[in-house]
Amino acid sequence: MEQELGGAVLPAVLHCIDEGIWTEQGFSTTKGEPSAMVQIGVKDVAVRLSYPLTLEKPAYTLKFTDFSAVLEFPLENLRRTAIDIVNKDIQGAFDKEGYMLSHPGITIEKFTPYPHTVFRVSLFDPRTQKEDVFQAAIQGRETAGKEAYSLGKSGCCTTPEGVCHKNAAEAACAALEGTYQQSPACACPENRAVTGEGCCKTAGGCSIVSRESCGGEFFDGDVSCSQTICPSEGCARTYSYATNNFTSGPRKSGESWCGYESITGFGRDYVGTRQYLHSCVDGREYVTPCRDYREEICVSGSGSVSGTAKAKCRVNRWEDCAEQGTKQACEDTSQRDCYWSGFLFFDKKCHPAVPPGFKFWEGTGEPVCNRGNIQKNEEGQWLPQSWGDAAALYCLRLGDCGNSRNYVDKISELGYWNPEIVVDQWVYGDAGYDKKGNQFTLPLPADASQIISAPIPQGLSGGSAQCSVWRPERGDCKSCGASAAYPCTEYKCRSLGSNCRFDPATGCSSMEFGGDSAPAIINFSVDKYLVKEKRAGDKITQEILSPVPAYSPVTFSFATSERTRCHLSAFPPFFPPSARSAMPFFLPDISLNGEGYQSSYNGTLRFPPLSFLGMGGVEVYIICMDQRGIDMDKQYAMAIQLRNEEQHPPEIVSAQVEPVSGGLLLNFYTDRPFSSCRYGGEGQAFAEMGNLSCAAEETDILYLPGHIGVFACRETIPNTAQKVYVSCEGQNGASAPIPVGFK
């Protein structure tokens, strides 16, 4: 820091030198190479400027070399305070209220502009009656939905000056000639001495001081003055999110508590919500946002200061919830923060207690949501509505997935697809819980490891019920930032509507664009088919001129005029989701992107027979939005006429194998239904191969990103190092083709 300050001081000082003062008096100047050195003390900062300077005129020669000044500024105290804060925050053990009370005159504020963290440390100087301010920032990394957010994976470094740094890189420590501890579990002692050791009661009142400086009755360790008969300076009124003003009841000095923007826990948190830590110190209420996207949660019961209630923000350990197969493992709070929904109609019952948030507008989180893709079981055959509702509920509890409410209580139904049902409203819970968050507490431990090693789960594609990342409908952007205490963020803004965009300077607003600025589809083509373009008003239709047989591939490609995110839909842009149930629902909305934006697209569609589809032709809309949030100003559609299928055996269009407990998981897709599939070695006849128990009917058709209109088989076989060959037999008696081999 001294080198950095020296580098900053030098140009600032040189800029202030006015040579005109000398030249006007007839002096000529000769200047040497300047340098600056800064020494940081506990109560002051010494600055020395080395600047060889010679001023000459007839009969006069003046030479100067060194200039110095001592500034009364407690920079070292503030720096050590900032290091202590960062160290404790990494350990998940930073008690901001206790720290301020035990260090009188210190004020600490924490800001969390995603993904970074900023601490503002202020020290009141009674001599000048002013506050000295020091800010420290921690550069973060965007992890929401991509990787586990974790703290403190490196060790501790103690510099030759005796200052200890947590989560320090070993190479950086060696460069400072420090002493390094490799274990991430290492702890740093406080670098700044405690000045307030307890409460001192005198005739003039109560104050937080050291034992030695107390001239009255001393209460050791009582840094909130709660053990004495003198009243502590608490907060008479505190913030209420429900009323958006300071109408909640009083809190003690040193007390901290949680604030929520919706119902919380048991997998019920709404999209766009964040959790907050409130605290009261010496009559002032502080609000500290936990890390956005619910990567941190606020929990109560993290110990106490002299019996005062405490809460804290800590890491949300949700990553491996969907992997747990028993209630005991699921709700093992020493390892994870999960909830077991035992009433669900399928094996998947474990999900995050607080679902994580994603950058859903970029497609982040799709693999997590795909954990909710579920194939129908016997209960699904007998009770399709109840089974489908349960699948929708599990989907929305995995994260920002499926059909769910946002933080202003608006439901979007664009993320869950099950053509057999319309989801019952009970799945989304009752309205009004966006303002009732403070009626709930999280039944989770406050103290938990900040070091997370669980990987982000990757879901398998397909299922009778398909779970995708949540997508908003258009909405009113004005409510973001309406809270008197909770800030507007990009995540919160984006959750309000597909048209909402966030700017740090101006906040959240609706982006309405069109005309020349809107993205457009160009260079559209379909393999093996002639296409004719038709235009009618703002609609452009690419019509395939010859009928397409059932189950035959329609492979298309196109480009966009700029980088975009696109998806396929059976409905035109901005078609009200509430009206979808009254329309033939042959295709879910399917993303054509992975994560991020692109300008080149391709995909393959397959459709079932006319008898199953109930229509002789379909229109599939291509809907795109660019990086600025600008929608296309025209409707783009593919028009496809269908005819009955040709008699072909099932063809495997995609396959993969992965090791699992107990063997190998085969996961493959066919282009049409099949009555049976078998596996074996190279050269084996179909009748000699081992049986797979999977079969697929017309109703089992799946619409997946990359495989739109296929049929799936997933089954575990014994382990083998040899190449595995698979073949399937059609329901119409078509003979099995040559087996497909894969490893």
N, C-alpha and C positions, 0 to 999 in steps of 0.2 A: 504493500500500500504506500509506503514511503517513496518508493521509486515512481509509482504512478502519480502521486501528488507532485513530486519534483518535476516530472515531465509536463504536468498540467500548469504548474506555477510559472515555469520559465517563459513560455510564450505570452502568458497573461501579463507578467511584469514588463517584458520588453515592449509590449503593445502600449503600455502606459508611459513610457519614456518619451518626453517631448524634447527633441534636440534643438528645436527653435529657440529655446530659452538661452542656449549657449551661443548659437550662431549669431543671434541678434546682438550679443555682446562682443562679437569679434573673435570668438574662440573657434579653432578647428579641432576636430575630434578624431582620435585613433582608438578603435575598439578591438579588443581581443575576443577569444571564444568564450561565450558565457556558459555557465552551468548552475544548476540549483540542487540543493540538498534539503530534505525535510526530515526532521526528527519528531516523532510523535511521542508525547508524554501523557501521563495519566490526566493532568489538568490543563496542559497547554500544548501548543504546536510551535516548534522552532523552525524558522525558514532562513537558510543562508544562501545568498546569491553571490557566486564568484563571477565577476564581470570586469576584467582589466579594461580600464578606461582612462585615456589621457586627453586633457583639455589644454590647448596651447594658444598663446598670442604673445606678441612682443613683451618681453620682460616677465611673462607669467607662464608657469607650467604646473598643472594640477594633475595628480595621479590618484586613481581610486582602484581598489581591487575587490574588497569584500563589503557586502551589504547584508544586514541581518535584522530579523524581527522575531518577537515572541508573541504569539497570539493566544489569548486566554480562551481556550476551547477544549473541552474534555473529550477529545476525539478517541483516545485510547480506551477510556471507559465505555464510550458508545460502541466502539469496534468490538471490544470484548463482550459487551452485552449482546451485540448482533450475532457473534459466533456462538455464544451460549444458547441463544434462541434457536439458531439453525441446528445445532447439535441435538438439542432436546426435541425439536420438531421431527427430526429424522428418526429418533428413537420412539416417537409416538408418546412422549412423556412430558411435553411442554405444557405446563400449567401457567398460562399467561397471567391469570388473575393473582395466583400466589406469587409469581415473580414480581409483578408490579407492587404488590403489598409489602414484600420483603425487601424491595429496593425503592424506598421512598423517592419521589421525584421523577421516576422513570414511567413513561407512558409507551405502550406497545400496541401497534395496530398491524393486522395481517390482512393482506389483499391477495386474491387468487385469480388474476386474469389468466384464463386457461391458455397454455398448460403451465404457466410460470407462477412463482410465489414471490411476493414483495413484503418485506417487513419495514415498518417505519418506527424508529426508536427516537423518542423525544426525552430530553433531560431538562427539567426546569432549573434555572439558575436563579437562586434567591437574590443574588447581588444585582443582577441586571433586570430581574423580573421578566426574563424572556426564556423561550425554550430553544435549546440547541437540538437540531434534528439530524439524524443519520439514517440513511436508507440502504438496505441490503436486499439484493434480488437473487433468486435461485432460478436459473434457466431450466425449464422443464422440457419434456418431450410429449408429443401427442400420443396417447396410448389407448384412448377410448375405443373399445371393441376390437383392438388390434393385438394388444399384448397385455399381460398382467401389470397393473400399476403397483409398483413396489418401491420401498424406501430402504436405504442403508445397506447396500450390497457390498460396500467396500469397508476397509478398516479405519483405524484412528491414527492420526499423526500428531505428535507433540513436537513443536518447534524448539530450537535452542532457547528462545525467550520464555518457554514454559506454557505457550498457548496450545491448547488441544483442539484439533479439528476432527469431527466425525465424518464418516463416509468419504475419506480422502483416498486418492489414488496413490499407490505405492511409489510410482515414478516421480510424482509431484512432491511427495514427502522427501524422497532422496535428494531432489534438487534443492530443497530448503535445509538439507542436512539435519532432518528431523528423525525422531524415533518412531518406528512404525509398528502397529499391532494389526495383524492380518485378519483377525476374526471380525465379521460384521456385527457380532454381539458385543464388541468392546464398548465401553462407556467413557465419556469425558467428564472430568470434574468441572465445576463452574470456574470459568476464567475470571469472572468478576466477583469480588468478595460480597457477601451478603451484608447489607448495612442495617436492614430492619429485622431484628431478631424476635420482636414481640411487641406487645401493646403496653405503653406506659401511661398510667392514669395519674393525673395531677389535678390540682384545684382548677386549672385552666381548661381541663378536658382530657381527651385521649389522643395519642399519636403513636405511629409506628416508628420505633427507634431501636438502636442497639442497647444491650443491657447496660453497658458502661455509661451511656449518655442519659439514662433515665433518672430523673430527679424525683420520682414518685414510686407508686406501686407498679411493679413490672410483672407482666403475664407472658412467660416465655413461650415462644412459638405461636402465639395468638396474633397473627399478622392481619386479622380482620377485626380485631377488638370485639369479638363476639362473646368472650367470657366475662367481660366486665359489665358493670351496671350502667355505664355510660352508653348512650345510643351510638351505634356505628352509622356512618354516613352511607346508607343504602340507597337504592333507587325506588322512589315513591311510586312511579308509574313506568311500565315497560311496554314494549311494542307488541301489538296483536296483529297478526297477518289477516285474521278474519275480518277485522274492522279497518285495517290499514291506518291505525293511529295508536297512540300510546295510552291504551285503556286497560291493559292487563295489570295485575296486582303488583304489590311491592316485592322487591328482592333484596337480599342481604348483600353487603359489600363482600366480594370474594366469591359469590355464588355464580354458577354457570348452568345453562340449560339449553335444550334443543328447540329449534323451530323448523317446521315442515310446511311445504307448500301444497300438500295433499295428504290423503290417507297414506300411511306408510307401513311397511312390514308385510310379511306373509305373501310377498310377490305382488303387492297392490299399488306400488308407486306409479304416478302418472308420467307420461312423456313430457320432458321439458322441466320437470321439477328438480330442485336442488335442496340440500339440507344445510342448516345454519347453526352455528354455535353463538348463543347470546351469553353475555356476562355483565356483571355489575362490579365496578371498582370505584370507591369513593364518590358515589352519587352519580356516576356516568355509566350509561349502558353502551356496550360495544357489541357489534354484530360482525361475526367472522364467517364468510361463506366457506363451507367445506368444498373440496375439489369438485369441479363441475362434472357433469355426466354421471353423477352418483358414483364416481370412483372412490369417493370417501363418503362415509355415513356418520351421522351424529348419534352418539349413544350416551346414556346417563350412567352414573355410578362409577366414575373413574377415581374414587378416593375423595377425600374432603380436606378442607382447610378449617381446622377448629370446628368440625361438625357441620360445615357449610356444604350444601349439595353441589356436586360437580358433574360436568359433562365434557365430552371431547369429540373432535372430528378424528376419525381413523380410517384406514384402508378398508374398502369393501371387498371381502374375500369370496367372490361369487364364481370364480372361473371354472371350478370342477364340480359344481352342483349337479349338472345334468348327467354326470358320470356315475353318480352314487345309486346303488341298487337296493339299499336298505334304509329304513328310517333311522337306525342307530348311526350309520355312517353319514347320512344326509345331515342330521342335526347335531353332529359332533362339533360344538362351537369352539373347541380347542384347535380345530383345523380350518373351518370354513363357516360362512354365513348363509345357510340354506334353510329351506322349509320343505316338509314332506306333506304333499296334498294326497293323503291316503284314499280319498274318495274317487279319484280319477279311474276311468274304465280301462286303463292299459298299464303296462309295466313302468312307463315313465311317470314318476311321481315327484321327483326331487327337482327343485328349481331355486333360484336365488331368493333369499328373504327380501332383499331390496334389489329389484331388477336394474342392471346397469343401463346407462344411456349410450347412444351411438350418434355418430355423424350420419344419420340416416339419409340425408340429402346427397351424400356421396356414396351410398351403398355400403358403408362400413357397418359391420354387424350381421350381414347376411349369413355367413357361416354359423354364427351363434344361433340365429333364428331358425336355421334349417334343422337344428336339433329337435324342433317341434314338428317336423314332417313325420307323420305317423300313418302306417298302413292299417287298414281296418281289420279288427279281430272279430271274434264271435259276438261280443257285446255290441260291436258296431253294426253287425248284420241284424241283430234283434232290436236294438234301440238306436237307430241312426241319429235321431235328434239329440238324445242325451249324450251319445258318444261324440257327436260333432261339436256340441257345446263344450264338453270337457276338453276336447282337443284345442278348441279356440281359447279356452281359459289357460291351458298349459302354455300355449304359444305366447300369449301376452305377458305371462309371468317370467319368461326367459330373459327379457330385456325390452328395448324399444322394438317390439315385434308385434305382428298380427294386427288385430283390430283393438284399439285401446283409446282411452281418453287422454287429452293433453292437459296441461296444468290449468287451463281455464274451463275444464269440464266438457270440452267438445270431443265427440267420438268420431274417429276416422275408421272406415271399414274397407281399407284398401290393401291390407297386409295378410289376410287369411282367406284361403280358398277351400271350399268344400261344396261341390255343386248339388249335393243332396239336401242341404238345409239352409235356412236363414237363421243366423245366430240369434238366440234368445237374448233379450236385454239384460237378464240377470247376470250374464257373463261379465258385463262391464261394471256391475255394481250400481248402486243408487246414485242419482245426481246429488250434487251439493257437497261432496266430500273433498272438493278442491279447497274449501275454506275450513275444513275440520281437522287438519293435520295435527294440531296441537292437542287434540283429544286422544292421541295415540303415542305410545312409546315403543321403542324397539327392544324386544326381549333378547338382546344380544350382549355379550360381555364387552365392557369398555376397553379393557386391556387385552390386546391381541398382537401377534407378531406383525410387524410392518413389512417383513420380507416374504414375498409370495413367489412360489416356484411353479404353481400349477399353470399349464399352458391354456391358451384360449381354445375351447372345444370347436371342432370342425364338424358340422352336421352333414349327414348324407342326404342327397337329393331324393325327392319323390315321396309319395304317400297319398293315401286317400284324402287326408287333410294336409294341406301345404301351408307352411308358416314362413313368411318372408319378413324382411325388415319393414318397420312401420313407415307409412307415408302419409303426410297430411293432405287434407283437402285445402281449398282456398279458404282464407280466414281473415279476421280483423287483426291487424298488427299493432293496434294502438295500446293494448293493455300491457305490453312489455315495458317495464320501467315505471308502471303506475304505483308500485309499492314504495312506501316511504323509507324502507330499510333494506329491501332485497333488490340487487341491481339487475338490469337487463343484460343478458349475454347472448351470444350467437345461438347457442343451443336452445335457450328459452324462446328467442325470436323465431327461429326456424320451426319450432313446434306449433306455432300459432297458425301457420298456413303455408302452402306451397309458394305463395306470392310474397312472403315476408323475407326481408333481407336486413342484415345487421351491419351497421357502421359504428365503430367505436366513438366517433365524433358526434354523430347525429342520432344514434339509437336505431330503433326498429321501424321500418316503414315498408309500405307495399310497393312493389316494383311492377309497373304496368308498361310494357313495351309492345311494339308491333312494327309493321312496315319494314323498311330496309334493315333495321337492327335485329330482326328476329332470325333465329337459325332456320335453315332450310335443308331438305333432303335432296341430294343430287346423285346422279349415276346409279339409279336403281336398276337391278337386273335379277332375273331368275334363271337358274341353270335348267337347260333342256326344255324350256317353255318360252313361247313367244308372248310378249307383254305389250299391251296397248295402253297409253296414258289417256285418261279422260279428265276434263276439267269442268267443274260446275260451281260457280261462285268461288268460295274460299276452300273448296274441297278438290283434292287431286287424287284420283284413283288409278292404281296400276292394275289393270285387268288381265288375268291370265287367260289366253284365248282358247285353250283346249281344256276339257274336263280332266280333273285329277283323280285317279283311282284311290279308293280308300287305302290308308296305311302307306301310300307312296310318298316319298320325300319331296317337299317343295323347298329347295335350297335357294335362299335369296341373299343378296348383298346390296349395300348402299353406303353412301358417305354423307356426312353432314358438312355444311359450309363452315363450321367451326367445331371446337370440342364440345361435346354434349353428353348428357345421360339420356338414354332412350329405353322405352319399354313397349311391349305389345299389349294390346287390349282389345277385347270384343266390343268395347264401347268408345264412342268419340270423346275427344277431350272435354273435360268439365261436365261429363254426364253425371247427374246426381247419383251417388251410391244408393240412396234410398229407393231409386227407381229400378235398380238392377234386378231385383227379385222378380219383377214382372216381365223380364226379357229372357229370351233363350240364352242360357249361360254356358257356352261351350268352351270357354277359354278363360283362365285366370289372367290377371295382369302379370306379365313376365318381363323381368329386367333383361336387357341385352348387354349390360355392362357388368364388369366385375366391380372392384372399387375404383373410384375416380371417374375421369372423363376421357372420351375418345372421339375420333372423327371417322373411323372406319368400322363397319359392322357387317356381320354375316350370321345366318342362322338357318335352321331347318325345321319345317313344320310338317306334321302328319295329322291326318284327320280320320276318325272312325267312319264306318259305313253310313249311308244315308238313313238306313232304318234306325240306327242308334242316335244319330245326330238330330234327326227330325227336321232337316232342312236340306235343300238341294244345293245351296251355296252359302258362302259366308263372306263377311268383310272383317278384315283384321286391321286395326288402326296402329300406326307407328307414331308414338307420342314422344317428343324430345324437348329437353330444356338445356340451355347452355350454362356456362359457369357463372354468368351474371344473374342467373335465375330468370332468364327471358324464355318464355314459351314460344313455340312456333305460332305464327299467325295464320297458318293454313292447316286444314285437316288432310292427313296422308293416310291412304288406305290401300290394302291389297284385296282385290275381289277374286274369289276362287270358286269356280263351279266344280262340283264333285260328282263322281259316278261310283258304281259298286266296285268292290275290290276284285282284283285279279287273284286267282288261286296260286298263292306262293307259300312256301313254308316260312316259319319265323326266321328272321335274320337278326343276329346279334349286332347291334350298332355301337355299343360301347361296353367295355368291361374293365374291371379292376379287381385285384386281389390284395388283401392286406392281412398281416398276421394279427391274430387276436388270441385271447386266452382260450386254450383248448383246440387251436387249429388255425385254419385260414378262412377268412370271410370272402366269399365270392359275391360280387356286386355287379350285375350286368343288366343291360336293357335290350329288349327286342323291339322290332318294328310293328309287331302285331300280337294278338293273344296267342297263348300256347297251352296245350293240355298237360305237357310234362317236359322236364329238362333232365339231362343226365351229364355226368362228368366222368372223365377217365384219362388214360394216357394216349400217347400218339399211336394212331393206327387202329384203335379199338372201334369195333362196330357199335352202333347205337344200343343194340340189345344187350351188349356185354358191359356197358358203362354203368357206373353207380347212380342210383336214383337221387334226385333232388326233390324235395317235397313241394316246391313252389309250382303254382299254376296261375294263369292270368286270363280273365274274361274281358269282354268289351268294357264293362263298367270299371275296370281297374286301370284305365288309361291315365297316364301321368303327363302333366305339362310342366316341364322343368327348364330352367335356363340351360341352353345348349342342347337339350333333348326334348323337344316340344311335341308331345304325342307319342309316348313310348310305354312299354310294359316292363316291370321290374321283377327281378329275382334276387333275393339276398339269402344266403345260407352259408353256414359254417361247415367245412369239410375237414377231415384229418390232415395234419401237417404233411407236406411233401416238398422235396427239393426239386422235383421234376416239373416240367411245364404241364399245366392243367388244360385239358380240352373240354369244351362244353358244347352241347347240341340240344336243340329244343324241337318238339313235335307240335304241329299246328292242331287246332281244334277241329278243323275241317278234314283231317286225315292226311294232310300234306306230309310227305315224307321228310325226315330230318335231313338237313343239308350236311355238307362236310363240316365236322366240328371246328370250332374256333378255339385256338390255343392262346393262353396268356399265362404270365408268371406273376 
